[in-house]
């Protein structure tokens, strides 16, 4: 098995002379920090610290490198230059964004195009485990959660009110009048659907029926705006006072009806709560109130929410299928028939009254109201079996194996300790098959603190 650290070290060594060319006055330039913070599902990200001497004084700057993926791709094409240009244009606006530094379009240097931007220090609500089950959002007070939610929504509306023509964003493809803005997006996801299939006759009935509905219900948007494309809490960076420092990740940006962003924002939150079997954290604003607030902030009436909810679930559903296929190829276990019966196809069947793709995988339940069990299989040197029984949120630890656990977790003892200490990113461990979960994973999410009490790194 290849060591991912070898790749990181190789990129680091190639980047130093490149940086010296970009910073001709820098002497004794070095990268004391250079690492990947986790396993990204789209672009690859590296965090680095650059140190150098200039005019007799020591200098240091934190930076972020983002590159197009070299192995698995979530999207057919990666317009990294577009992302750089968008964020560069945002520097002249009131939209909070990182400062862009340099773009390198030549893929030969590190294997793919990349750009560097200034590093901002803050916290992001995590996707896995869901921010409704653990992490900064979960740990915040109800008032702080509401503040974060509204701040993200306000940042989104700032994007939508931009005069994208004056920002020279026409390279995203200027839609014509009428229904053309919607047609362009439908056409893109038609192509995506064909790209993600492994065979021409591969069928996804719920997605196909939903795409048919979208084509039959196209509409003429009242306005065309810059759409973030991936507007969600997990793409928002906050400071310690829960203010927005930056909006991130622009690989899905497009020009069309801004209601698409609003619907996506709410769908992704639902996916991380009700869609995952988790109750929404107290203080999180309701979706109806979110629509009203959006209308207040923009002065626009939301008129096509259902269409854009369906459109969001279709888009996310296709991306989910592409990611699941990656896991299958890596021999990472997924729930049976999840390619057809998942959170998105379930949502689409509800929105459009389509035949159910299968039984619901997760029912929303508060861990404090039920009794559940979690089985741990620690493999490798000094590995052992143990389990937790949680009765209404209070856990008790036992040695051995329990019959029919609610959730089963398998990892080497070494990897589990690394996850608990923060040395190994949980998403990276899961997506690489080093952390295997079976059963109701949301039990593990809700019991995060209880599990941590019994599994201190040793």
Secondary structure per residue as TSV (DSSP state, phi and psi in degrees):
chain	resnum	aa	ss	phi	psi
A	1	X	-	360.0	134.2
A	2	X	-	-69.8	141.2
A	3	X	-	-85.8	118.1
A	4	X	H	-61.2	-23.1
A	5	X	H	-66.7	-27.9
A	6	X	H	-62.8	-43.3
A	7	X	H	-63.5	-43.7
A	8	X	H	-61.6	-43.1
A	9	X	H	-66.7	-37.5
A	10	X	H	-64.1	-43.9
A	11	X	H	-63.1	-42.3
A	12	X	H	-59.2	-45.5
A	13	X	H	-65.5	-35.4
A	14	X	H	-75.8	-27.0
A	15	X	H	-75.9	-31.3
A	16	X	H	-59.4	-51.8
A	17	X	H	-64.5	-32.0
A	18	X	H	-64.1	-43.0
A	19	X	H	-65.2	-35.4
A	20	X	H	-62.6	-33.2
A	21	X	H	-70.1	-37.0
A	22	X	H	-74.8	-23.8
A	23	X	-	-124.6	71.1
A	24	X	T	-62.4	-21.8
A	25	X	T	-91.7	-1.6
A	26	X	-	-83.8	132.0
A	27	X	E	-115.9	150.6
A	28	X	E	53.4	44.6
A	29	X	E	-71.8	136.8
A	30	X	E	-146.5	163.9
A	31	X	E	-122.1	82.2
A	32	X	E	-65.4	-23.0
A	33	X	E	-126.4	129.4
A	34	X	E	-160.4	108.4
A	35	X	E	-157.6	161.6
A	36	X	-	-91.0	126.4
A	37	X	-	-74.4	-18.8
A	38	X	S	-179.6	-175.1
A	39	X	-	-95.0	99.3
A	40	X	-	-73.8	147.6
A	41	X	S	-92.2	-12.0
A	42	X	S	-124.8	-96.5
A	43	X	S	-75.4	157.0
A	44	X	E	-92.4	139.8
A	45	X	E	-125.5	137.5
A	46	X	E	-129.3	138.9
A	47	X	E	-103.2	134.5
A	48	X	E	-143.5	155.9
A	49	X	E	-120.7	126.6
A	50	X	E	-103.9	127.0
A	51	X	E	-120.7	140.1
A	52	X	E	-159.0	171.8
A	53	X	E	-116.0	138.1
A	54	X	E	-149.9	128.4
A	55	X	T	53.0	39.6
A	56	X	T	80.0	4.5
A	57	X	E	-124.9	152.8
A	58	X	E	-83.9	136.3
A	59	X	E	-125.4	154.0
A	60	X	E	-151.3	141.0
A	61	X	E	-148.2	132.6
A	62	X	E	-82.2	139.4
A	63	X	E	-137.5	164.5
A	64	X	E	-127.2	130.4
A	65	X	E	-106.4	129.5
A	66	X	E	-123.4	131.6
A	67	X	E	-132.7	157.6
A	68	X	-	-68.5	144.2
A	69	X	-	-65.6	143.5
A	70	X	S	-96.7	-22.5
A	71	X	S	-106.6	-94.9
A	72	X	-	-80.2	136.0
A	73	X	-	-117.4	135.6
A	74	X	S	-85.2	-28.2
A	75	X	S	-122.4	149.9
A	76	X	S	-61.0	-40.4
A	77	X	-	-130.0	145.2
A	78	X	-	-119.4	105.9
A	79	X	-	-90.1	73.2
A	80	X	H	-62.9	-34.0
A	81	X	H	-63.1	-37.4
A	82	X	H	-61.2	-43.3
A	83	X	H	-61.3	-43.6
A	84	X	H	-61.6	-46.0
A	85	X	H	-64.7	-38.2
A	86	X	H	-63.1	-50.5
A	87	X	H	-68.0	-31.8
A	88	X	H	-64.3	-41.6
A	89	X	H	-65.9	-33.7
A	90	X	H	-68.1	-18.1
A	91	X	T	-62.0	-23.8
A	92	X	T	-94.3	10.9
A	93	X	S	-120.6	-177.3
A	94	X	S	-93.8	10.4
A	95	X	S	-79.6	123.2
A	96	X	-	-68.2	126.1
A	97	X	-	-157.3	153.9
A	98	X	-	-68.6	154.4
A	99	X	-	-79.9	126.4
A	100	X	E	-83.6	139.0
A	101	X	E	-108.3	-71.4
A	102	X	E	-140.7	149.7
A	103	X	E	-117.4	133.1
A	104	X	E	-121.1	109.4
A	105	X	-	-87.6	-15.2
A	106	X	-	-76.1	115.5
A	107	X	T	-76.2	-11.6
A	108	X	T	-71.5	-21.7
A	109	X	T	-66.8	-56.3
A	110	X	T	-120.5	8.4
A	111	X	S	103.6	-10.5
A	112	X	S	-163.6	157.9
A	113	X	-	-60.0	155.1
A	114	X	E	-155.9	164.6
A	115	X	E	-138.0	160.5
A	116	X	E	-117.5	139.3
A	117	X	E	-136.9	161.8
A	118	X	E	-64.3	145.2
A	119	X	-	-91.4	130.3
A	120	X	-	-110.3	143.9
A	121	X	-	-108.8	120.1
A	122	X	-	-169.2	-158.0
A	123	X	B	-133.5	150.1
A	124	X	-	-125.7	132.8
A	125	X	-	-60.7	125.8
A	126	X	-	-78.7	151.3
A	127	X	T	-87.2	-37.0
A	128	X	T	-138.0	118.1
A	129	X	T	-64.1	159.9
A	130	X	T	-56.7	143.9
A	131	X	T	-67.0	-12.0
A	132	X	T	-84.3	-1.4
A	133	X	T	-120.9	-20.2
A	134	X	S	-167.2	169.5
A	135	X	S	93.5	-167.7
A	136	X	H	-62.0	-41.3
A	137	X	H	-68.3	-43.7
A	138	X	H	-63.4	-39.0
A	139	X	H	-78.7	-14.4
A	140	X	S	-74.0	165.6
A	141	X	-	-78.7	162.2
A	142	X	H	-55.0	-37.9
A	143	X	H	-67.2	-40.3
A	144	X	H	-67.7	-37.0
A	145	X	H	-63.5	-43.2
A	146	X	H	-62.7	-39.4
A	147	X	H	-62.4	-43.3
A	148	X	H	-63.2	-44.4
A	149	X	H	-60.4	-50.3
A	150	X	H	-67.9	-33.5
A	151	X	H	-66.1	-39.5
A	152	X	H	-64.9	-42.3
A	153	X	H	-63.5	-41.6
A	154	X	H	-64.2	-40.0
A	155	X	H	-61.0	-38.8
A	156	X	H	-62.7	-43.3
A	157	X	H	-67.7	-30.2
A	158	X	H	-62.6	-39.3
A	159	X	H	-62.8	-44.9
A	160	X	H	-68.1	-26.6
A	161	X	T	-87.5	-2.3
A	162	X	S	-65.6	147.4
A	163	X	-	-88.2	87.0
A	164	X	T	-63.1	-25.7
A	165	X	T	-64.7	-43.9
A	166	X	T	-69.6	-20.9
A	167	X	T	-88.5	5.1
A	168	X	T	58.6	45.9
A	169	X	-	-100.3	18.1
A	170	X	G	-65.0	-16.4
A	171	X	G	-63.5	-14.8
A	172	X	G	-74.5	-9.3
A	173	X	-	100.9	98.8
A	174	X	-	-75.9	118.7
A	175	X	-	-70.2	151.6
A	176	X	-	-82.0	-174.8
A	177	X	S	-76.2	-172.3
A	178	X	T	65.7	-136.4
A	179	X	T	-92.4	6.7
A	180	X	H	-57.2	-40.9
A	181	X	H	-57.6	-40.9
A	182	X	H	-72.8	-41.4
A	183	X	H	-58.7	-39.5
A	184	X	H	-60.2	-43.6
A	185	X	H	-69.0	-41.9
A	186	X	H	-61.0	-41.0
A	187	X	H	-63.9	-39.6
A	188	X	H	-61.7	-45.7
A	189	X	H	-76.6	-20.8
A	190	X	H	-62.7	-45.9
A	191	X	H	-65.3	-40.1
A	192	X	H	-60.8	-42.3
A	193	X	H	-59.6	-43.4
A	194	X	H	-67.8	-36.1
A	195	X	H	-66.5	-38.6
A	196	X	H	-76.9	-16.7
A	197	X	-	-75.8	144.0
A	198	X	S	-87.1	-16.9
A	199	X	S	-149.9	149.9
A	200	X	T	-57.6	-31.2
A	201	X	T	-93.1	6.7
A	202	X	-	-62.2	131.7
A	203	X	-	-121.0	139.9
A	204	X	-	-131.5	84.0
A	205	X	H	-54.0	-43.2
A	206	X	H	-68.3	-42.7
A	207	X	H	-66.0	-42.0
A	208	X	H	-63.8	-42.3
A	209	X	H	-65.7	-35.8
A	210	X	H	-70.6	-38.8
A	211	X	H	-63.5	-39.7
A	212	X	H	-60.8	-42.6
A	213	X	H	-63.1	-41.8
A	214	X	H	-60.5	-43.7
A	215	X	H	-66.0	-32.9
A	216	X	H	-80.6	-12.5
A	217	X	T	-122.9	27.1
A	218	X	-	-60.1	152.5
A	219	X	-	-141.8	166.7
A	220	X	-	-96.7	112.5
A	221	X	-	-64.1	147.2
A	222	X	S	-79.3	-20.1
A	223	X	-	-151.1	154.9
A	224	X	-	-115.9	129.3
A	225	X	E	-136.0	164.6
A	226	X	E	-70.3	121.1
A	227	X	E	-103.1	129.9
A	228	X	-	-57.3	-40.5
A	229	X	S	90.4	-39.4
A	230	X	S	-129.3	53.3
A	231	X	-	-74.8	112.5
A	232	X	S	-163.5	164.0
A	233	X	G	-59.1	-38.7
A	234	X	G	-69.3	-7.1
A	235	X	G	-110.9	23.0
A	236	X	E	-121.4	129.0
A	237	X	E	-100.5	129.4
A	238	X	E	-117.9	151.8
A	239	X	-	-89.1	-176.5
A	240	X	T	-66.7	-18.4
A	241	X	T	-97.3	11.2
A	242	X	S	68.4	28.3
A	243	X	-	-92.5	150.3
A	244	X	E	-76.2	123.4
A	245	X	E	-90.6	-39.7
A	246	X	E	-160.5	148.2
A	247	X	E	-99.4	138.4
A	248	X	-	-126.6	168.3
A	249	X	-	63.5	97.6
A	250	X	-	-116.4	19.1
A	251	X	T	-68.2	-17.3
A	252	X	T	-105.4	11.9
A	253	X	-	-64.5	147.8
A	254	X	E	-158.4	171.0
A	255	X	E	-106.8	116.7
A	256	X	E	-173.1	-157.6
A	257	X	-	-69.6	122.3
A	258	X	T	-64.2	-15.4
A	259	X	H	-60.8	-21.0
A	260	X	H	-62.0	-39.8
A	261	X	H	-66.9	-42.0
A	262	X	H	-61.1	-45.5
A	263	X	H	-65.3	-41.2
A	264	X	H	-63.4	-42.9
A	265	X	H	-55.8	-45.1
A	266	X	H	-77.0	-37.2
A	267	X	H	-62.0	-45.0
A	268	X	H	-65.9	-32.8
A	269	X	H	-68.7	-41.8
A	270	X	H	-61.1	-40.4
A	271	X	H	-60.1	-35.1
A	272	X	T	-86.5	0.0
A	273	X	T	-126.5	-96.0
A	274	X	G	-57.5	-39.2
A	275	X	G	-66.2	-22.9
A	276	X	G	-103.2	6.5
A	277	X	T	80.0	20.6
A	278	X	-	-113.2	138.6
A	279	X	-	-70.2	143.2
A	280	X	-	-67.5	140.6
A	281	X	-	-62.7	143.1
A	282	X	T	-57.1	135.7
A	283	X	T	97.7	-16.4
A	284	X	-	-69.0	121.4
A	285	X	-	-57.4	147.2
A	286	X	-	-71.8	158.2
A	287	X	H	-67.8	-37.5
A	288	X	H	-61.6	-41.2
A	289	X	H	-67.1	-32.1
A	290	X	H	-66.1	-42.1
A	291	X	H	-62.7	-44.4
A	292	X	H	-61.8	-42.2
A	293	X	H	-65.6	-39.0
A	294	X	H	-60.9	-42.6
A	295	X	H	-64.6	-37.3
A	296	X	H	-66.5	-42.6
A	297	X	H	-70.6	-32.6
A	298	X	H	-99.7	-25.3
A	299	X	-	77.7	11.6
A	300	X	-	-108.5	146.4
A	301	X	-	-89.2	130.3
A	302	X	-	-80.4	116.5
A	303	X	-	-118.1	-14.9
A	304	X	-	-130.7	44.7
A	305	X	H	-66.7	-43.0
A	306	X	H	-59.8	-46.0
A	307	X	H	-56.1	-45.8
A	308	X	H	-76.6	-24.4
A	309	X	H	-66.1	-44.7
A	310	X	H	-64.0	-45.3
A	311	X	H	-58.9	-41.3
A	312	X	H	-64.8	-44.9
A	313	X	H	-65.5	-34.8
A	314	X	H	-66.2	-49.0
A	315	X	H	-59.2	-50.0
A	316	X	H	-66.1	-35.2
A	317	X	H	-62.3	-42.1
A	318	X	H	-65.3	-42.9
A	319	X	H	-62.2	-41.5
A	320	X	H	-60.7	-43.0
A	321	X	H	-61.0	-42.7
A	322	X	H	-61.5	-42.0
A	323	X	H	-67.6	-42.7
A	324	X	H	-62.6	-36.1
A	325	X	H	-65.3	-33.3
A	326	X	H	-62.0	-45.7
A	327	X	H	-61.3	-41.4
A	328	X	H	-61.1	-43.6
A	329	X	H	-65.5	-26.1
A	330	X	T	-92.0	7.8
A	331	X	T	61.6	31.2
A	332	X	-	-90.0	123.1
A	333	X	-	-63.7	136.3
A	334	X	-	-127.3	162.6
A	335	X	-	-64.2	143.0
A	336	X	T	-57.2	134.6
A	337	X	T	65.3	20.9
A	338	X	T	-70.1	-21.3
A	339	X	T	-61.6	-31.9
A	340	X	T	-103.7	-31.6
A	341	X	S	-117.0	96.3
A	342	X	S	-142.3	-176.2
A	343	X	H	-59.9	-33.6
A	344	X	H	-77.5	-44.4
A	345	X	H	-68.4	-32.3
A	346	X	H	-63.7	-43.4
A	347	X	H	-64.5	-42.6
A	348	X	H	-63.7	-39.2
A	349	X	H	-63.8	-33.4
A	350	X	H	-73.5	-43.8
A	351	X	H	-65.3	-38.4
A	352	X	H	-110.2	6.6
A	353	X	T	55.7	46.6
A	354	X	-	-91.4	162.5
A	355	X	-	-56.7	138.5
A	356	X	-	-63.6	135.5
A	357	X	S	-73.8	-6.9
A	358	X	S	154.6	-178.5
A	359	X	S	-66.0	147.8
A	360	X	-	-64.9	137.6
A	361	X	S	-85.5	-29.4
A	362	X	-	-136.3	129.1
A	363	X	-	-106.6	133.6
A	364	X	-	-62.7	122.6
A	365	X	-	-147.8	139.5
A	366	X	-	-86.5	127.4
A	367	X	G	-58.3	-22.9
A	368	X	G	-77.3	-5.8
A	369	X	G	-108.5	-4.7
A	370	X	S	-134.9	169.1
A	371	X	E	-110.5	128.1
A	372	X	E	-138.4	166.1
A	373	X	E	-135.0	145.3
A	374	X	E	-127.3	120.7
A	375	X	E	-96.5	134.0
A	376	X	E	-114.3	129.2
A	377	X	E	-115.0	103.1
A	378	X	E	-94.9	116.3
A	379	X	E	-101.8	178.9
A	380	X	S	82.1	-171.8
A	381	X	T	-54.6	130.7
A	382	X	T	66.1	16.1
A	383	X	-	-67.8	158.5
A	384	X	-	-161.8	168.0
A	385	X	E	-109.2	140.0
A	386	X	E	-158.3	168.3
A	387	X	E	-150.6	160.9
A	388	X	E	-118.3	134.2
A	389	X	E	-109.4	123.1
A	390	X	E	-109.8	118.7
A	391	X	E	-108.0	106.9
A	392	X	T	52.7	43.1
A	393	X	T	92.2	-6.2
A	394	X	E	-104.7	118.8
A	395	X	E	-99.3	147.0
A	396	X	E	-129.3	135.6
A	397	X	E	-99.8	139.5
A	398	X	E	-136.6	149.5
A	399	X	E	-81.7	153.0
A	400	X	S	99.5	-154.0
A	401	X	-	-125.3	139.0
A	402	X	-	-110.7	144.9
A	403	X	T	-74.3	139.7
A	404	X	T	50.4	57.3
A	405	X	-	-66.2	154.2
A	406	X	S	-67.5	-35.3
A	407	X	E	-147.4	142.2
A	408	X	E	-123.2	134.8
A	409	X	E	-122.3	128.3
A	410	X	E	-125.8	130.4
A	411	X	E	-164.6	160.1
A	412	X	E	-68.8	152.0
A	413	X	H	-59.8	-37.3
A	414	X	H	-62.4	-46.0
A	415	X	H	-66.5	-40.8
A	416	X	H	-62.0	-42.7
A	417	X	H	-62.9	-37.1
A	418	X	H	-67.0	-36.7
A	419	X	H	-65.2	-45.9
A	420	X	H	-64.7	-33.2
A	421	X	H	-85.1	-10.3
A	422	X	T	91.2	0.0
A	423	X	S	-73.1	-28.8
A	424	X	S	-117.0	123.6
A	425	X	-	-67.6	133.6
A	426	X	H	-62.9	-42.1
A	427	X	H	-64.7	-41.3
A	428	X	H	-62.8	-42.1
A	429	X	H	-63.3	-42.7
A	430	X	H	-69.3	-47.5
A	431	X	H	-72.4	-16.1
A	432	X	T	-99.4	0.6
A	433	X	T	85.3	5.9
A	434	X	S	-81.8	-20.6
A	435	X	S	-121.2	114.3
A	436	X	E	-113.0	128.0
A	437	X	E	-119.7	145.4
A	438	X	E	-140.1	140.1
A	439	X	E	95.7	-151.8
A	440	X	-	-83.1	95.9
A	441	X	H	-63.7	-24.4
A	442	X	H	-71.0	-18.8
A	443	X	H	-62.6	-43.9
A	444	X	H	-62.3	-39.9
A	445	X	H	-61.9	-47.2
A	446	X	H	-72.7	-22.0
A	447	X	T	-98.3	19.1
A	448	X	H	-50.2	-49.6
A	449	X	H	-69.5	-38.8
A	450	X	H	-64.0	-45.0
A	451	X	H	-62.4	-41.9
A	452	X	H	-60.5	-33.9
A	453	X	H	-62.0	-33.6
A	454	X	H	-96.3	-9.1
A	455	X	-	-127.8	53.5
A	456	X	-	-65.2	138.5
A	457	X	-	-55.6	137.6
A	458	X	-	-123.6	360.0
